[in-house]
Amino acid sequence: MFLFFRWFFGRWGNRSYYDA
């Protein structure tokens, strides 16, 4: 579930937080 949000928000431009 967490990985989904990490990918979902990551592709929205918030990679600084989710693409660690």
KEVOLUM-804163 format. One record per residue: residue number from 1; residue in one letter; chain; y, z, x of N, C-alpha, C in turn. Coordinates in Angstrom, 2 decimals, padded with zeros to 5 digits, always signed. Example, Ala and Ser with C-alpha at 12.3 -4.5 7.8 and 13.67 -1.06 7.14 Angstrom:
2
GUGU_1_A_A_-005.69_+007.80_+013.19_-004.50_+007.80_+012.30_-003.30_+007.80_+013.20 .
GUGU_2_S_A_-002.25_+007.08_+012.85_-001.06_+007.14_+013.67_+000.03_+007.87_+012.90 .
***
This chain:
20
GUGU_1_M_A_-001.20_+000.00_+000.84_+000.00_+000.00_+000.00_+001.25_+000.00_+000.88 .
GUGU_2_F_A_+001.22_+000.86_+001.90_+002.36_+000.96_+002.82_+002.58_-000.36_+003.56 .
GUGU_3_L_A_+001.49_-000.98_+003.96_+001.58_-002.24_+004.69_+002.20_-003.33_+003.83 .
GUGU_4_F_A_+001.97_-003.23_+002.52_+002.55_-004.20_+001.60_+004.06_-004.08_+001.58 .
GUGU_5_F_A_+004.55_-002.86_+001.46_+006.00_-002.63_+001.44_+006.61_-003.00_+002.79 .
GUGU_6_R_A_+005.87_-002.71_+003.85_+006.32_-003.02_+005.20_+006.50_-004.52_+005.37 .
GUGU_7_W_A_+005.57_-005.29_+004.81_+005.65_-006.75_+004.88_+006.69_-007.29_+003.91 .
GUGU_8_F_A_+006.71_-006.71_+002.72_+007.61_-007.17_+001.66_+009.06_-007.01_+002.06 .
GUGU_9_F_A_+009.43_-005.82_+002.49_+010.81_-005.57_+002.90_+011.10_-006.20_+004.25 .
GUGU_10_G_A_+010.08_-006.32_+005.08_+010.24_-006.92_+006.40_+010.75_-008.35_+006.32 .
GUGU_11_R_A_+010.25_-009.10_+005.33_+010.66_-010.49_+005.17_+011.99_-010.61_+004.44 .
GUGU_12_W_A_+012.55_-009.47_+004.01_+013.83_-009.46_+003.32_+014.99_-009.27_+004.30 .
GUGU_13_G_A_+014.63_-009.06_+005.59_+015.65_-008.93_+006.61_+015.76_-007.53_+007.17 .
GUGU_14_N_A_+015.03_-006.58_+006.58_+015.09_-005.19_+007.06_+014.03_-004.95_+008.12 .
GUGU_15_R_A_+013.83_-005.94_+008.97_+012.78_-005.89_+009.99_+013.02_-004.79_+011.01 .
GUGU_16_S_A_+014.26_-004.32_+011.08_+014.61_-003.27_+012.02_+013.87_-001.98_+011.68 .
GUGU_17_Y_A_+013.50_-001.84_+010.42_+012.85_-000.61_+009.96_+011.36_-000.81_+009.73 .
GUGU_18_Y_A_+010.97_-002.02_+009.30_+009.61_-002.25_+008.87_+008.79_-003.09_+009.85 .
GUGU_19_D_A_+009.46_-003.77_+010.76_+008.74_-004.57_+011.73_+008.78_-003.89_+013.09 .
GUGU_20_A_A_+008.38_-002.63_+013.10_+008.42_-001.83_+014.33_+007.23_-002.21_+015.22 .
***
